[in-house]
Amino acid sequence: MIKNPEDLKNKRITIMGLGLNQGGLGVARFLAKAGAKILVTDLKTEEELGPSLKKLKGFDIKYILGRHREEDFINTDMVIQNPAVPHNSKYLEIAKNQGIPIETDLGLFFQFCPSKNIISVAGTKGKSTVSQLIYHIFKEAQKDTILAGNIGISVLDILEKINPQTWVILEISTWQMEGIKDRKFKPHTTVLTNILPDHLDRYSNFEKYAQAEKLIFKYQQSNDNLVVNFDNKETHRAKKETNSKVYWFSAKEKIEPGCYLENDELVFQSEQYKMTFAKISDLPLPGPHNLENILA
């Protein structure tokens, strides 16, 4: 049972998929520092993975590149699945049949993260902008805040900077959420920007993709918060699909509790409380899509 990073020492761990983004690099660095015995396997060749391999130079890591071997998913204590690896991979099935635990970088992060102050941001469009806006607001308020996730900053690379008081702003993709659904991930506050027809190369139909996006609030409870787009048909349904407290944002309707437009002003209202927090003419980010992002 892995309860602390120290428990990873001398564990045989296969990382499936190094890739060229930060997720594979972050988990490889984290496990190497923890003293695990790491094997990285990727269908890409050494030449294709050159930039990533260069960043891991100096770490004690074994590589099997350009192919996968069944033995690396049997003779191991744990498999780390890169978010880009399909969940129906035959190699993951081999590991499952052997009773070998399959983890992701995000799964390890939630296991070891000392803070419960997590704001997760998901959706088809706008989640990167919304994540950065929330981060900026918290930093301006002098809060100890970290930004990470699906934005090129590995969650495991920033783990050592987090204490119980730190606010973590986490952008999460559907691929990452699917990798941790067995953990019943339950962020205290979630923002769901929208759900639009996209990523259908990964999902067989829009309904399955929408279900994957909604994993972000599936396990939330009545004391949790869900900020969701009133104007988007698919996210509008969230009110009937969650137990959490729902706050809306809308660029078209006056809706509460939540944020909406009133003439030239951006307004937050909840019952008797009402506050104007900006004017459209003062917004630094142009375009109707950014108006939605700021309302979120």
Summary of the structure (lengths in Angstrom):
residues: 296
radius of gyration: 20.6
end to end distance: 39.0
largest distance: 64.4
contacts: 939
relative contact order: 0.10
helix: 33%
strand: 24%
